[in-house]
Amino acid sequence: MLLNNDFLLNWERIVDQVDKDQIPIDVVKKVIFRTRDRRQKTINLQRLREQGVDDDGIEQAVESYIKHNEDDITRMEFVLDIKAVANKVQPETDRILKGM
């Protein structure tokens, strides 16, 4: 599905308003960790996918990083792939709204 920029901007506004406690790994672009000593570690999930790592492998890598650094991590942020979110949600939205 081809998505134009206005469409993606609308989805970005929608996603920004959603509480992000549990996010499917396949719509996460990057995970950013902040540490006690004010350092930042970014795991670029999109790049890992481009290198052929599947979502299970990506999830294991993120979990491993958290496990080995849990005492130093003070914050974790997700950068979402808005296009992936839109592609995942829009078909279901279209189906629900079809009869209206």
Secondary structure as UniProt FT lines:
FT   HELIX           5..16
FT   HELIX           25..27
FT   STRAND          28..35
FT   TURN            36..37
FT   STRAND          40..44
FT   HELIX           45..50
FT   TURN            51..52
FT   HELIX           55..69
FT   TURN            70..72
FT   STRAND          73..80
FT   HELIX           82..97
FT   TURN            98..99
//
